[in-house]
Amino acid sequence: MRKVFGGKVAVRDLTLAVPRGEIFGFLGPNGAGKSTSIKMLLGLAKPTSGEAFVLGAPSGNVEVRRKIGFLPENFRFYEWLTPAELLRLHGRLCGVDSVKLSKRVPALIELVGLTPHIDKRLQNFSKGMLQRIGLAQALIHEPEIIFLDEPTSGLDPLGRRMVRDIIRAQRDRGTTVFLNSHLLSEIEITCDQVVFIREGQVVTSRDMRTQQEEAVRLEIRARKLSPECVRGLTHWSDSVDVDEERLTMTTQSRESLPDILRYLVAAGADVYQFTPQRLSLEELFMGIMGEDRGF
């Protein structure tokens, strides 16, 4: 997909495939085209060129839109409604019959922890409480795919954990969750797969379920690290830093660790510490996007 606004390219060339039944993380710095891409997938914006398909049909298809749940980042709800009234309204808009709503509404309010506030008007809700009822409205019609834009931005740690549990439960029932968040720690422990985009293009992707192929930071303490030995380590890493007897490097796979250790010993180094640490998603993001980019 490509989207141009008045000569300015918002999405350059986005090619994306999201498997059904996964929690999919959509990451990139500010201005990377994330929001515009989501709007095109929802049928709220038309691509300048290319096509978008959701659940096998062109985006914007009326039947498909009935199967989509959406919580935007900057949502606005009718503040004079109560939680139950809001959910019934959205349920009717999605075509849910009154009998089903009579069961779904209290169950969802309980799920997001708002039962004690069931009689309050939304105007008296905190941002975190509005985030919770917003998530409930996205789930009211049991959608097949859910787009969540910053769903935990206003929540405390307990609220974020609750949202994680709800998202995982949706995946377990076969729902696809398309998740955009600035909280990389949340993405890391929630998503099955993530993509990094920059200037409207996919830069790279990561399968968060795969442990053996994750990038690893390696800290080594050793004596007799000759210049030739250090140069040989560039076979496994583009960046090798040495400070006397301390050496740090990053390798793209845990499977290379035994080979690195064998190489050092064979090269005559006396290794007395060999500590691998998995890179966090934030470290991966900084390495891919560059620390000078806004996020």
Backbone torsions as a table, in degrees:
resi	resn	phi	psi	omega
1	MET	NA	150.1	176.6
2	ARG	-139.1	137.9	179.0
3	LYS	-136.1	127.0	-180.0
4	VAL	-122.4	131.0	175.8
5	PHE	-113.7	109.2	176.6
6	GLY	53.8	40.3	179.5
7	GLY	90.4	-12.2	178.6
8	LYS	-95.9	126.7	-179.1
9	VAL	-81.7	115.0	178.2
10	ALA	-91.1	-41.0	175.8
11	VAL	-129.1	117.2	-171.7
12	ARG	-81.4	-54.5	-177.3
13	ASP	-162.5	80.6	-176.2
14	LEU	-92.1	117.5	174.3
15	THR	-118.3	120.1	-168.7
16	LEU	-146.8	136.9	173.8
17	ALA	-133.1	123.1	-178.0
18	VAL	-114.7	115.3	178.6
19	PRO	-65.1	147.6	177.0
20	ARG	-68.1	149.1	175.2
21	GLY	74.6	23.2	178.2
22	GLU	-120.8	157.4	169.0
23	ILE	-96.5	114.5	-169.4
24	PHE	-113.3	120.2	-180.0
25	GLY	-93.0	134.9	-176.0
26	PHE	-118.4	106.3	-169.4
27	LEU	-121.7	148.2	176.1
28	GLY	173.3	161.5	179.0
29	PRO	-69.3	169.5	174.8
30	ASN	-57.6	137.0	-179.8
31	GLY	81.8	9.6	-178.3
32	ALA	-78.8	-10.9	-179.6
33	GLY	100.6	13.5	-176.7
34	LYS	-64.6	-51.3	-177.1
35	SER	-64.0	-41.4	178.6
36	THR	-63.4	-39.5	179.0
37	SER	-63.2	-43.1	179.3
38	ILE	-63.2	-40.7	178.7
39	LYS	-61.7	-37.8	178.4
40	MET	-68.9	-38.5	177.7
41	LEU	-66.4	-31.1	179.2
42	LEU	-83.3	-8.8	-177.1
43	GLY	82.0	12.5	179.0
44	LEU	-85.9	-16.1	175.6
45	ALA	-139.9	143.6	-178.1
46	LYS	-97.1	132.0	178.2
47	PRO	-61.3	142.4	173.3
48	THR	-65.6	-37.5	173.7
49	SER	-151.2	159.1	-176.3
50	GLY	87.2	-179.6	-177.3
51	GLU	-135.5	153.7	174.9
52	ALA	-124.0	132.7	178.2
53	PHE	-123.7	136.2	177.0
54	VAL	-128.9	126.6	-177.9
55	LEU	55.6	34.6	174.8
56	GLY	83.1	1.6	-178.8
57	ALA	-125.4	157.4	178.2
58	PRO	-57.5	139.2	178.9
59	SER	-59.8	142.1	-176.4
60	GLY	95.7	-12.8	176.3
61	ASN	-57.4	128.8	-173.4
62	VAL	-60.1	-44.4	-178.7
63	GLU	-64.0	-37.5	178.9
64	VAL	-68.8	-40.1	-178.2
65	ARG	-62.7	-25.6	176.4
66	ARG	-69.5	-16.3	-177.5
67	LYS	-102.1	8.7	-176.4
68	ILE	-110.3	135.3	169.4
69	GLY	-107.5	145.5	-174.7
70	PHE	-145.7	128.2	170.5
71	LEU	-121.5	102.9	178.8
72	PRO	-72.8	161.9	178.6
73	GLU	-66.5	-47.1	-178.2
74	ASN	-104.3	73.4	-178.0
75	PHE	-83.8	154.6	176.1
76	ARG	-136.4	115.0	178.8
77	PHE	-107.9	156.7	175.8
78	TYR	-64.9	110.6	-169.6
79	GLU	-73.2	-12.2	179.5
80	TRP	-86.4	-3.7	179.7
81	LEU	-86.5	157.2	170.1
82	THR	-90.6	168.1	177.9
83	PRO	-54.7	-44.5	-178.6
84	ALA	-64.7	-41.4	179.8
85	GLU	-64.6	-40.0	178.5
86	LEU	-62.9	-46.0	-178.3
87	LEU	-67.1	-38.4	177.4
88	ARG	-64.7	-40.6	178.1
89	LEU	-59.5	-50.7	-179.0
90	HIS	-68.0	-33.0	176.7
91	GLY	-63.3	-43.7	178.5
92	ARG	-65.6	-39.3	178.0
93	LEU	-62.1	-29.6	179.4
94	CYS	-90.3	1.4	176.1
95	GLY	85.3	17.8	178.5
96	VAL	-81.0	131.4	-177.0
97	ASP	-73.6	160.0	-172.9
98	SER	-63.6	-34.1	179.7
99	VAL	-64.5	-45.3	179.5
100	LYS	-67.5	-38.0	179.4
101	LEU	-63.9	-33.8	-179.1
102	SER	-62.1	-23.6	177.4
103	LYS	-96.8	-39.9	-175.5
104	ARG	-67.9	-41.0	-173.7
105	VAL	-61.2	-55.8	179.9
106	PRO	-64.6	-32.4	-179.9
107	ALA	-65.9	-41.6	179.7
108	LEU	-70.9	-37.7	177.4
109	ILE	-62.4	-39.2	176.0
110	GLU	-66.9	-40.6	-178.1
111	LEU	-59.7	-40.0	-177.9
112	VAL	-93.8	10.5	171.9
113	GLY	73.4	31.2	-177.0
114	LEU	-113.4	10.3	-179.3
115	THR	-56.6	-39.4	177.7
116	PRO	-64.8	-14.8	-177.5
117	HIS	-113.5	20.8	-171.0
118	ILE	-63.1	-25.7	-178.0
119	ASP	-97.5	-0.1	179.9
120	LYS	-78.9	152.6	171.6
121	ARG	-81.6	148.9	-178.4
122	LEU	-60.7	-24.3	179.6
123	GLN	-64.7	-17.8	179.0
124	ASN	-99.1	6.2	-178.7
125	PHE	-85.9	145.3	170.9
126	SER	-75.9	170.6	178.5
127	LYS	-60.9	-40.0	179.1
128	GLY	-64.1	-38.8	178.2
129	MET	-67.3	-37.7	176.7
130	LEU	-66.1	-36.4	175.7
131	GLN	-60.1	-40.9	-177.9
132	ARG	-67.0	-46.1	-179.9
133	ILE	-69.4	-28.9	175.5
134	GLY	-64.8	-39.2	176.3
135	LEU	-65.4	-40.9	179.2
136	ALA	-61.3	-41.7	179.6
137	GLN	-66.1	-29.7	177.5
138	ALA	-69.9	-20.1	-176.8
139	LEU	-102.7	-5.3	-167.7
140	ILE	-58.4	-32.4	-176.0
141	HIS	-105.1	17.6	178.9
142	GLU	52.3	60.9	-175.0
143	PRO	-68.6	159.8	177.1
144	GLU	-86.7	-22.9	176.0
145	ILE	-141.6	139.5	-177.5
146	ILE	-125.1	127.8	173.9
147	PHE	-102.1	119.8	-178.9
148	LEU	-120.9	118.4	-178.8
149	ASP	-108.1	106.4	-177.8
150	GLU	55.6	56.8	-175.0
151	PRO	-72.4	-14.7	-176.8
152	THR	-117.0	14.8	-172.4
153	SER	-64.4	-28.9	-177.8
154	GLY	-106.7	14.8	-172.4
155	LEU	-105.3	150.8	172.9
156	ASP	-80.9	174.2	-177.5
157	PRO	-54.6	-38.7	178.6
158	LEU	-67.1	-39.0	177.4
159	GLY	-65.1	-39.3	178.8
160	ARG	-65.1	-38.5	177.8
161	ARG	-64.4	-40.9	178.4
162	MET	-59.9	-44.9	179.6
163	VAL	-63.8	-41.5	176.9
164	ARG	-57.1	-45.7	-179.2
165	ASP	-62.8	-40.2	179.3
166	ILE	-65.8	-43.5	-180.0
167	ILE	-61.7	-43.9	179.8
168	ARG	-65.2	-37.4	177.6
169	ALA	-64.1	-37.6	176.5
170	GLN	-63.4	-43.8	177.2
171	ARG	-61.0	-40.7	-177.4
172	ASP	-64.3	-25.8	176.9
173	ARG	-90.4	5.9	174.5
174	GLY	100.5	4.0	-179.2
175	THR	-79.8	142.1	173.3
176	THR	-89.5	132.2	179.5
177	VAL	-117.5	120.3	179.4
178	PHE	-104.1	110.6	-166.6
179	LEU	-117.9	124.3	174.2
180	ASN	-116.6	125.3	-179.0
181	SER	-154.1	147.2	172.6
182	HIS	-84.9	-12.2	-179.4
183	LEU	-85.6	89.1	-173.6
184	LEU	-63.8	-30.0	177.5
185	SER	-64.2	-35.0	176.9
186	GLU	-68.9	-43.8	177.5
187	ILE	-58.4	-43.0	-174.3
188	GLU	-62.2	-40.3	-176.2
189	ILE	-93.8	-2.4	-176.7
190	THR	-109.6	-40.6	-167.4
191	CYS	-84.1	151.0	172.4
192	ASP	-84.9	-35.1	-177.2
193	GLN	-147.8	147.6	175.9
194	VAL	-133.2	152.6	169.5
195	VAL	-124.0	147.7	175.4
196	PHE	-108.2	126.3	177.6
197	ILE	-119.5	150.8	177.5
198	ARG	-145.3	129.1	-179.4
199	GLU	53.6	40.3	175.2
200	GLY	74.2	17.4	178.9
201	GLN	-130.3	146.9	175.5
202	VAL	-75.2	123.7	178.9
203	VAL	-87.9	-47.3	178.2
204	THR	-163.3	172.5	178.3
205	SER	-135.8	160.5	178.2
206	ARG	-138.8	134.4	171.4
207	ASP	-92.0	109.9	-174.7
208	MET	-72.6	-9.9	179.7
209	ARG	-89.2	-11.9	-176.1
210	THR	-93.5	115.7	-177.8
211	GLN	-88.4	-37.1	-171.5
212	GLN	-71.4	-22.8	-175.9
213	GLU	-105.0	14.2	179.6
214	GLU	-80.6	147.1	175.6
215	ALA	-63.4	144.2	-176.0
216	VAL	-132.7	133.5	170.1
217	ARG	-89.7	132.5	-175.2
218	LEU	-119.3	123.8	174.7
219	GLU	-108.7	125.7	-176.4
220	ILE	-125.3	135.5	170.2
221	ARG	-118.1	124.8	-174.5
222	ALA	-156.9	152.4	172.4
223	ARG	-99.6	163.5	177.6
224	LYS	61.2	42.8	175.8
225	LEU	-86.9	93.0	-178.5
226	SER	-73.6	156.1	176.3
227	PRO	-56.0	-37.3	179.2
228	GLU	-66.0	-38.9	178.7
229	CYS	-63.5	-44.5	-179.3
230	VAL	-64.5	-42.2	179.2
231	ARG	-61.0	-34.3	-179.7
232	GLY	-66.2	-24.1	179.6
233	LEU	-69.7	-16.7	178.3
234	THR	-66.1	-9.9	172.9
235	HIS	-63.7	-28.5	-177.6
236	TRP	-108.4	-11.3	-174.8
237	SER	-150.0	143.2	176.4
238	ASP	-81.4	-16.0	-176.4
239	SER	-136.3	115.0	177.8
240	VAL	-124.9	119.3	-179.4
241	ASP	-111.0	133.5	-178.6
242	VAL	-124.8	131.5	175.0
243	ASP	-134.0	94.1	-174.9
244	GLU	57.3	-110.1	-177.7
245	GLU	-98.0	9.4	-178.8
246	ARG	-111.4	127.9	-178.2
247	LEU	-127.8	131.7	175.5
248	THR	-125.5	144.0	-179.8
249	MET	-156.5	163.2	176.4
250	THR	-121.1	130.0	176.5
251	THR	-120.1	150.5	-172.0
252	GLN	-84.5	-2.9	-179.0
253	SER	-151.5	138.1	175.5
254	ARG	-64.5	-24.8	-177.6
255	GLU	-65.6	-18.8	-179.5
256	SER	-83.1	-10.0	-174.5
257	LEU	-60.1	-46.8	177.9
258	PRO	-60.3	-37.1	179.5
259	ASP	-64.9	-39.1	179.6
260	ILE	-64.6	-44.7	-179.7
261	LEU	-64.0	-43.9	178.7
262	ARG	-61.4	-40.4	-179.8
263	TYR	-61.3	-45.4	-178.0
264	LEU	-62.1	-44.1	-179.8
265	VAL	-64.8	-43.9	179.4
266	ALA	-64.6	-28.3	-179.8
267	ALA	-82.6	1.0	175.5
268	GLY	93.7	7.9	179.2
269	ALA	-79.6	141.5	174.5
270	ASP	-94.6	100.0	-175.4
271	VAL	-89.6	121.7	176.6
272	TYR	-120.5	1.0	170.3
273	GLN	-153.9	132.6	-178.2
274	PHE	-143.1	96.1	-169.5
275	THR	-120.7	105.7	174.8
276	PRO	-87.1	141.8	175.9
277	GLN	-134.6	129.0	178.7
278	ARG	-67.3	135.0	177.9
279	LEU	-70.7	136.8	175.3
280	SER	-72.4	164.2	178.7
281	LEU	-63.7	-33.9	177.8
282	GLU	-64.3	-41.0	177.6
283	GLU	-65.5	-39.7	175.8
284	LEU	-62.3	-42.9	-179.7
285	PHE	-60.4	-46.8	-179.8
286	MET	-63.6	-37.9	179.1
287	GLY	-68.0	-35.2	-177.6
288	ILE	-80.9	-44.0	-173.9
289	MET	-90.9	-26.9	-175.6
290	GLY	94.8	135.9	-174.4
291	GLU	-70.5	-15.5	-177.7
292	ASP	-86.4	2.1	-178.5
293	ARG	-93.7	143.6	177.3
294	GLY	-70.3	147.6	178.2
295	PHE	-145.5	NA	NA
